[in-house]
């Protein structure tokens, strides 16, 4: 094939020549997280925040810096972070009163907290997404579907981006778990697209097309998660909290109509914006669809193992879409993985050898525990109280905008939207209720509609984020950079279009 040029021969990931030592991280990347932690710890705690909570935040900040710079793999950094807190829990996780009450039991409580993330259902759903991708790879079904997509829309990279967007949009109203939707359904298929263009993970060739496709998928699912009440499970939790806290009720159609002007614009713009901001090196190839057709002919008819996997994935989709009242999405995923093992679609050795999946499992599980600790030590509540003081005297509209922006940006401190909703939504609604003349119905709607789009800002901000982060197609630093750019675009679009639209509807 002549359209797709192979990556330069004789080079390894990161540009090293064969036989030469693997490129090492510079020393400053290892020193920076430790330095940030120590520097913050030496600063006296802000007024109103206990010293132990400030020390905990210092460790959390150091972990975040470490994840951004990656002197070690993300899983290792997360593990070191929870270990440091577990060892120092008597000083950084427990208040003096709690430490005195715990007595000799605090080491046991500390390790129980440190390992709590491994019992989080979303963490295992993310792991399941990697197993589904493994099944697609081992059976060849993923390559077959990818080739069909390329044959139909592979003439231009941009049209592939729109195909990915359309697939997520079609599933979003029916799948409340964006991890299942994007990480478990979209990702395993599109993961087979980049290799068709000789674009490889953890390699300079990732920029050929892989990085663009992966980022488009994640950016899209964050928009659809805000667009539909049923597009993100925490949306339903947030609605229940809003009803109990502010006595506000919002229907499915009210939710959709409120976000539609922003959502439709962003969905149309996301593939194109990614094409501009993180342009793929392969823009088009007229011979690609013809080549894909010939490769499909070489593959021959669909095999028995492909059919079995297709049936199992269809079962998972049915359970995710219609079985919410009967089976948890993660349970459904584990059932399908068990059936994949029983039917020999994959083997246990295949699962054990999937290093990316296990690394992501450890990384996300440890980060969930660390983020939960911010609420436990009272840091989140203190920060919300401080913010309440800043909106005193503002006009209702200004106060709403300030609080919505703060609610959005504070997601940097959370490893799950569910945790964000549980810890911060009641506090924000309480702050809003203290502003004279602030319309609680519109304010509540503004807060809730940001829950999906805020997930774009970090590699841990949304359920599917660790899946795409761990794919190897987007370097860690670039992932944070793209998150900041797209987060700013989403937030500005929401404020400029969404706020006037919602206020005008009353």
PyMOL commands that set and color helices and strands:
alter all, ss='L'
color gray80, all
select helices_A, chain A and resi 13-15+27-42+51-69+74-87+89-92+96-114+116-119+121-139+141-153+157-172+178-190+193-196+204-208+210-227+229-231+233-246+252-277+288-299+304-322+329-342+348-352+355-376+379-390+396-413+417-433+440-449+453-457+465-469+476-505
alter helices_A, ss='H'
color red, helices_A
deselect
rebuild
show_as cartoon
